[in-house]
Amino acid sequence: MRRLVNVAYCGCIGSVVAFTVFLGIGFVRYLHTDWPPGWFQVGLFGSMFATFAFFVATVALIGIALWRDR
């Protein structure tokens, strides 16, 4: 059960970090006018995709941990 909590914490932290990094990349690219337009959307959708991927991975790891602890 302790391993399950650690996996959940790591997944939450990873999701927040991924969201922040990708959103930051999009925002920095958006602020620079010499970059092509649309980079903010790329960063926003990238951050949402990364957050969803970390969420799916966290759920899968929790499922594996529960299955191994039974």
N, C-alpha and C positions, 0 to 999 in steps of 0.2 A: 504493500500500500504506500509505503514511503517513496518507492521508485515511481509510482503512479503520480504522486504529487509533484515530484521533481520534473517529470516529463511534462506535466501540465504547466508548471511555472516556466520551463524553458520554451515551451510552445507559445505561451502568451508573450514572453519577452521577445522571442524571435519575430512574432507577428508585429509587435509595436516597432521594433527596429527596422524590419523590412518596409513597413508602411512609411516610416519617417524618412528612410534613406531614399526610396523611390520618389516620394512626394517632394523631398528636398531637391533631388536631381531635376525633376520637372519644373520646380519653382525657379531654380537658378538658371536653367535654360530659358525659362519664360522671361526673366529679367533682362537677359542679354538680347538686345534687339537684333544683333547680327546673326543670331541663330534662326533657322527656318521656323515659321509659325507652326504651332501644333505640338511643341515639345512639352508644354504643360499638360496637355491631354495624355501624352505618352507616359509622363511621370505619374499622373493620376491613375490611369488604367494599369500601369505597371505596379503601382503600390497596392491597388485593389487585388490584382492577380497574385502578388506575392503574399499578401495577407491571407487570401483564400487558400493558397498552397500550404502555408504554414499551419492554418487551421485544419486542413485535411490531414496533414502529416501528424499533427498533435492528436487528432481523434484516432488515427490509425495506431499510433504508438500507445495510446491509452488502451485501446482494444487489445493490442498484443500483450501489454502488461497484465491486463485483467485475465486474459486467456491463460497466460503462464502461471498466474497466481492461484488458479482454481484448483 
